[in-house]
């Protein structure tokens, strides 16, 4: 269900179907404290005055937060209820707010003190609890549209709502509708349709194989890409866009729609660097990772998805490029997989309205469909069927998109290709009873944080090409480990969610300036690892804490990004720390080295610990890694799972380590290479 600012009726006297009235009143008090009605600054226009006077209650923020959380599992909802009970405790009020009263009985000033104490508490669970409400409240307040399809804050922040989808756009793929329990037969069944699964589907179908594709998400294309953040995020992203590590320390962005991440990613198309392939070959023992076959696969994929230089920069990318050049740093132009986008792609993190992004939806999946592949959407793979040491098919459930009813789907096939991504692929293998100890281990995320620069002129980070400039100045800070600097397209919900909250007015002031803000991200190649396990419902649990080693690289990146912003003309910079971490240019002057050093010390003092600074990942890798030795890997050099003939994994989970670059092309190239072998055994 999309997030809107229209409340809905409740059932059984529970708010949003799961909170009691008392529990909801606590949540409402927190949201009203974060986003109260404020007296506007003197001389404000009518629009700006309304922006400051608007409160969380005016936009039904608490209800929409509760509604979003209603999709969580039983354990997560129980944990949230415990948080609300804590907020109702006089003892917690004394400890955090300075008064032995429940949170909702405190004054606004003491409530603010209470929330700041939670945000910066030495207790990780309190920091986590604060973030669980603050992020969602900020997202809803700035993203949720009203009945007219527009958020009332957008005019004040100079954000223009996208036009509705065109009414005459065809949907060239026709997924197979499942109206009853169904059994299908095929040569190969593929779980997932993104960078890995889409490529394999196209390659096998064009080779004359009978193919069935199972996609967890729905079928969305130009005909129904609304480009509205509050609707598109739950529709196109895994877990409705709320996926995080289990402690909320890293926000996890992953596509969940037909075409997977290739439909919503930012199109950056790096080949795996040669030095990384050499490292992978050495670590995995698979020597041909450095050979001609993989390079030929990269070339074939690049041709099919139309990889070329981005060609031009929008204002945000230009600032990164110019700032780096000014300091003598490396500045490069990215390649992407778009045709004739003409700077219209600022919204296509929510799908490409113009059909320019050459995702698997437009390329390999279309190839597969044109050659007879059957595609089932809203279909969740439960287990791989294994008989006598061989993969025999997949057991799944599918939702009839017209009736909403769920039916069993059994696909019998000679080959099963798991391509559900590095979060869900290991979960499928674990649910299927495989006991290889490396399944779910060695998770890499390329953890990201950012520095925002406030500029005297308009930037409009949500307009134009999403990523076209980058810097690899410190890509090899320590051997093959370091970070890249890139930029993210940012829309109001993400901005509201990630902007640090130190006080209601300061938060509202900063978001009001978003049209003048450019953001540089620090994308690290992480040496640290995490794990994917499954909970009692069989769903994946992400356990990942950014390592001390990787935190040092992130801090180094924050310092360098700050300098690049000022070299590009920023008047101020700010990080995503929960403690104010900011540097302002003196009136008409320049930043001194002493001021830079003081900023560096701020970053060190405020730290990079869990939920002390916002971190993100759009790249998940390594949880079914490849290797020549079954004692150290899940799949062999052909991507076949050790111990189960005919079972393959073809996505980022097979990486022997972090790729160090945006991984789409790495996944697609490796999947193309693996497909050539799979064709010979199916």
N, C-alpha and C positions, 0 to 999 in steps of 0.2 A: 504494500500500500504506500502510495506517495505521501510525503509530508506536506500537509496544507495547514493553513491557519484557521480552519473551520472545525470546531469541536464536534465530536460524534457522541451519540448516546452510549451509555454504559449498560452493562448487564449485571444482574445479581448484586446491585448496590456497590459494585467495585468500579473504581475509576480506571478507564482504559482496560477493563476486564481483569485487573489483578491487584490494584492498590486500594486499601481501605481509605475512607475519607480522612482519617487522622494522618495516615501515611502521606497521602497526597498533599495535605495542608503543609507538611514539612517541606516536601519537594517544592511546592509553590512558594514558600517563604525563601528558600535558597535562590530560586530563579528570580524572584522579585528583588533580592539583595544584589545579585549580580547585575541585574538590568532594571533598576528602578526608574521612575519618572524623575527627570532632573530639570532644574531651572536652566533655560538656555542662556548662553553668553549674550551680553548686551549687543544690540545691533544685529542679531541673527535674522535671517530671512524667515518667512513663514514656513518654508520647507524645513530649514535647519532647526527652527524652534520646535516644530512637531517631532522631528527626529529625537531631540533631547527629552522631550516630554513623554515620548512613547515608552511604555514599560513592558516587561515580560508578560504581565497579566493582559495587557491590551492585545497581544498576539497569541494568547493561549499557549505560551511556551511550555509551561509545566505539563499541561495535558499532552502536548506533542512529544515531549521527552518521555513521559510515561508510556505513550503509545509505541514509540520506537523501542523502548526497553521491553515491551510486552512480547516481542519476538525472541527474547533471550530464553535460554533453557532454565529448568527449574532451579538448578544450583545458583546460577547467576542472579536470578530474581530473589532468591533467598538471601544472597549476599547483599543485594541492594536494600532489601528490607532491614537487614541488620544495620546498614549505614544510617537509614532513616531513624531507626530506634536509637542509635548513638546520638544523633542530632537532637533527639527528644530528651536526652538525659541531662539533668541539672549538673551532674558531675562533669560531663564533657563541656557544658557551658562555662563552668568555673575554670576548667583547664585551658580552654581555647578562647573563650570570649571574656573572661575576667568576671563573670557573674554566674551564680549557681542557679541558672534558669534554662529551660529548653530553648533551643535556637529560635523558634518562632516567637518567643516572648521577649527576646532581646530588642534593643533599639537598633536602628539601621547602622549606626556607627559601630556598635559592638558586634553586630552580625558581620560587618566587613572585617573587623579584627579577627573574628572567629574563622572566616574563610581563608584569610591570609595565613593564619596559623596552621590551618590544615594543609594549604598549598606548600608550605615550607617546613612541615613537620619532620623531625628525625624518624618518625614512624612511617614506613612505606605504605601501610594500609590506609593511613589518613590522606597521604598525598594521592593515592589511587582513588579514594572516595571522592576527593575534591574534583579530580579530573573527570570522573565518570559523569558528573553533572555539568561542570563548567563547559566542557567541549560541546556536549549536545545542546545546551542552552544557547551558546553562541551561534552554533550552526543554524538552529531553528529560527532564532531572532532575525538573522540576516538572509536566510534562504527561503523560508516557507512562504509561498505565495498566498494571497487572499483569494476570494471568490473570483476576482477578475484576472487571476494569473500573475499578479505582480506583488512583490513584497513592498510594503509601504516605505521601507528604508532606502530602497534603491535610488530614488530620485535624489536624495540628499548626498549619497556617495557617488553619484554620477555614473550609475550602472544602468544599462539599457536592457530590458527584457528581450529575449529572442522572439522572433516571429513564430507563429504556430507552424508545424510541419506542413509541407505541401500536400494537398488532398489527392493529387493525381499520380503519386509516385508508386510504381509497381513493387511488389515483393517477389523477386525472381526465384527464390527458393520456396518450396512447399513442403514443410516438415510433415512427417508421417504422423497423423493423429492417432492416438491410442485411446480407444473407446471401451476396451475390455482387457482382461488378462490376455497377454499375447506372447507367443513364442515365434521367434524369427530365426532363420538360418543364414549364415554368411561365411565368406572366406575369412574376413577379419572384422572384428568389432573394435571401435576406437572410443575410448572414454575421454572426452574433451575435444574441443574444436578450435583451440587457440593456435599459438605459434608452433607448437609441436603437433598436436592432433590434426589440425587443419592441413598441414603439409603432408602428413602421412596419408590422410584420407584422399587428398588429391592425387598423390603419386600412385597409390595402390589402385584407385578406381580407374585412372588413366591407363594402368597396365592391364586392365581387364578383370580385376578382382571384384568380387561381390563384397561391398562395404556397408556397414552400419555405423553411424556416428551417434553417440549418446552425449547430449549437452545438458548440464545441470541448469543453465539459465534459459532465458526465452529467446525468441527470434525478434530482433529489433533491427531496423534499417532506416534509410532515409524517410520512409513513409511514417515512422512513428518516433523518431528521435526528437523529443520535445526540447532538448538542450536546457531544460529547467533543472538546476542543480538538485533541488529537493525531490524531484521526481526521478531524475536519471540516476542519482547515486544509489538508491535502493534497488532500482531495476537492473542496473548494469554492473554492479560491483558485488563481490563476494560478501556474504553475510549482510547484505543490504548496505554495505559501506561502513559497517561498524566493527569490522574485524581488527583485532589488536593482538599483541602478545598478551599472555595471561595476566600480567601485572599492569596492563595498559601503557607500558613504557614505550612501545613503538606502535604507531598506527600503521596498519597493513592494508595497502591498496592492491587489489587484484581483480581482474575482470571476471564477470560471471554472466555471460551472454553468448549467443552463437557467434563464434569468432574470437571469444575469450579476450585476453588482454590486448590483442591486436586491434580491437574495435575501439578501445578507450585509451590506449597508451599515447605517448606524445611523439611517436613515429621516429625517434632517434635510431639510426641504423648503423651501429658499429659492428664491424667484424671483430671476432675475438682477437685481441692483439697477439702478435707472434710470440712475445715473451711469455704470455700467459699460456698459450698452447704448448710451449716447450716445458713450462712448469707442470702443466697437467699431464703431459706425456711421461715426464719423469716420475711424478707422484703416482700415477695410475698404472704405469707400465704399458700403456697403449701407445705404441710408438707412432702409429699412423695418424694420430691427431695432428702431427706436424707435416703430414704428407699432402700430395696433390689432390687426393679424392675429396678431402674436406674443403679445400680451396675451390675446387670445381663445384661443389654443392653450394658454397657461398655465392659463387657467380651465378649459378642457375636460379637461386632464390632471389638475388638482387634483380635479376632480369624480370622475373615473374611479378615481383611486387613493385617494380619501377623505382628502385633506389637511385637517388641523385642528390646533388648538393641542394641544400635548402634554398639557396639563391638570394635571399634577402632577409633582413632582420626587422622585427618590430622594435618599438622603443626600448623595451626591457632587455632584449637580447643585445641591442646596440650598445646599451650602457655597460653591460658586462664586457663586450668586445672592446669598446673604447677605453674603459678603465684599465683593463689588462694591458692594452697597447701603451697607454700612458706611463705605466710603471715598468715597461719592458718585459712584461710577462708573456708567455705563450697565449695566443688567442686564435682559435680555429673556427671554421665553419662546419657545421654538422651536415650529415646526409640524412635524408628522410625518405619515406615511401609514400609520396603523394604526387598526384598529377593535377596540375592547373588549380592549386588551391587558392592562389591569388590573395594571400593574407586573410582568408576567411575562416581560419581554423582555430581561432581562440577558444571556441566552445567544444571542439571535438574530443576533449576528454569525456564528453557525454555522447559521443557518436558523431560521425561526419555527415552533416546534413546534405552536403553537395556530392557525395560519392567520390570524393577525391582521394581519401585515405585508402591505400591499397592493402587493406586488412585481409586476413584469410577469408572473411565473409565475401569479399569482392574477387578473390583470386582462387586459392586452392580449394575452398569449400564449393565455390561455384563450379570449378573443374570437376570435383567429385560428384556433385549433383547432376551435372550434365552427362556424366558417364554412369549414371544409374545408382549412385549411393543413396541410401535411405538415411534420413536425418531425423532424430527424435529430440525435441527440446523439452524443457522442464522435466528432465529425466535424470534421476540420481542413481548412480551405480552403487550398489551395496557391497557385493563381493564378486571376485573372480571365481568361476567354477573351475575346479582342478580335479582331474581324473587320471589316476595312474601316472602321476608326475608330469602331466601335460595340461596346459590351459585348454579348457573346453568351451568357454563362453563367459557370459556375465549375467548376474542376477541384478535387476534394477527395479525401480518404481518410476512411473511417469504420471504426470498430472494432465488430464484432458483439459486443454486450454479453453474449451467452450463450456464445459460443465463444472470444472473444478474437482472432479472426482479423481481419485488415485487408483491406478491399476498396476499389476505386476507385469514386468517385461522380462522375458528370458531370451537371451540371444545366444544361440549355439554357433560357435565359430572355431576354425582351426588356429586362429591367432588372435590374441587379445593385446591391444596396445593401450597402455595406461598413460594418459597425457592430461591429467587433471591438475597439473601444477604441483609445485614443491610443497604445498600445504596438504592438498587432498590426495595426491598419488600415494604417499606413504600410508595415509589413513586407509585407503582401499586395500593395500597389500596387508596391512595389519589386521583389518577386519576379515580378510580372506584366510587368515591362519598362518601366514608366512612368519617364520621366526628368525630370519637373518638379523643379527644384532645391529646392523648398520642401517636398517630401515628406520627412517625418521631422524637419524643422527646427522651431524655435520651441516646443519642448517646455516646458510649465509643469507644476509638480508641487505647488504649495501646500506647500512643505516645512514639517514640523511637528517641534517638540521639546516637552519637557514639564518641569514642576516638580511634584514630589510633596510633599504635606504629610502629616506624621504627626500624627494627632489622638488625644486622650485617650479618645475613644469609638469604637465600631465604625462603619465606613463601608460596607464590603462593596461595592466598586466594581463587582462582577460581578452585583449584584442590582438589579432594577428597571429603569426606563426608561433607555435608553442615553444619549440626549442630550435634554435638555429646557430647559436654561438656557444662555445665552451672554452675552458682553459685546462690544459693538462700540465700546467707549470709545476705542480707538485704531485703528479701521478706516480712518481717513483721516489717518494719521500724516504722509504726504507726498502731497498730492493724493489720488488714488484708491488709493494704496498704503499698507498698514498690515497689521494682523492682527486676527483675532477670537480670543477666549478661549472654549474649549469644554471638555468633559470626554470621556474615552474609557472605555468599559467595558474592564476589564482582567481577564484570566484567568491562571492560574498559569504557563502556558508563556510567554506574552508578558512577564509580570513577570520570570520567570527569565531570559529572553533579554535584556531591556533594563536590568535593574538593574545598576548599575556594580559592578565587582569590583575592590576595592583590596586585599583579603586574604580568605582563605576564611571566617574567623569573622565579619568585618564584613558580608560578603555574606549569609551565612546568617542573621545577626541581622536584617538589614533585610527579607529576604523573610519571615521569621517574623512581621513586623509588618503584612503586607499587608492584613489585615482592617481595620486602622486607618488605611490610607493612602488619600487622595484625590489624584487627578492632574488638573492643569489643562494643556491643550495650547495652544500658540501656533500658530495656523494662519495663515500668511503669504500674502498675495497677492504672488507673486514677479514681479519685473521681469526677473530673469535667465532665460536659456533654455538648453535642452539639445538633444540630438538622439537620434533613433532611426535606427540603421543595421541592416544584416543581416550575420550572420557567414557563414562558408563553407557552413553548413548551411541558410542562409536564415532563421535564427531572429533575432528582434530583439535588439539590443544597446542598452542605455540608457546614454547618456553625459550626465551631468548633475552639475555641481558647484554648490552653493549660492553665489550671487554675494556679493561683499563688501557690496553694497547690501542684499541680503536678510538677510545675517547680522546686520547692525546692527538690523534690525527684530526678528529672533529674540532678540537680546540684550536689547533693550528689553522684549520680552514676558516674558523670564525674570525681569527685575527687577520688573515689575508683578505677575506671577503670584505671586511670593514675598510681596509685600506683601498681596495679596488672601488668601493662605493664612493669614497671621498675623492679619489682620483677622477671619477666619472662625473662629479659635481653634486653629490648628495649634501644636504644640509645637516642631516642627522642619520644615525643608524641605530637599530634596536634588534635584539635577539629574541628568542622564544623562551628565555628563562622565566621561572616563576618569580624570581627576584629581579628588580629593575636593572637591566644591563643595557646601557645606552651611552652614546657619545654624540655631542652636538658640536657643530662647527661654530667657532666664535663669529660674531657679527662681522661680516666683511673680511674675515681672516682665514687662516689655514690651520689645520690640526698639527700641533707640535708632536715631536717624538715622545715627549713626556706624557702628553695626553693619550697617545696610542698605548704607551706602556701601562698607564693607569687602566685603560679599557682592558688590556690583556690580563691585568691582575683581577679585574672584576670577573672576567670569564672564569679564571682559575678559582676564585673564591666561591662563586655561585655554582660551579661544578657541572658535571655532565651525568649525574646520577639519575636513577630511574624516577621519572615524573618530576624532575627538577628542570627539565628543558624538553620541549616538544621534539619528538623524533618520528620519522616516517620511513617506510620502505615501500617501493613499488617493484622490487626485484627479490624474488624468493628462489633459492637455489640449493642444491647439494644433498637433499634428503634421501635420494636413492642413487648414490654416486656410482660412477662406472670405475672399473679397475680390472686388471688382469688376474688378480688373486681374489677368489671368492671369500677369503678370510677377512678382506678389507673393503669389500665393495658389495653392491646389491646387483648390478648388471655388468655384463661383459662388454667388450668392445663393439659388439653388434646391438647393444642395448637389451639383450635378452637376460631375463632374471635368472640368477643362479638357482638351480634346483627345479625349475619349472620350464619345460620346453614349450615354446610357442607363446610365452608371456614376455612382453616387451614394455619398456618405459621410454617415452619420447617427450620429455619436457625439461625444464630447467633443473629438475631434481637430480638429473644424472651428471651434472657438472662435478668434476673432481674437486673443485674449489670455487671461490667467488670469481666471476669473470672480470670484474674491475671496470666494466663498461655496461651501458644499458643492454640487457641480454637478449632482446627479441631476435636479432639476426643470428646470434650464437645458437639459440634454441632451434631456429628454423633451419640453419645450415646443418646442425647435427641430426635433426629429424630427417632431413632430405637424404643425408648420407646413410642413416640407418634404414630408410625406406628401400634403398637399392638392395640391401641384404634381405629384408623382409619379403620383397617380391619373389625371391628365389626359393623361399621355404613355405609359402602359402599356396 
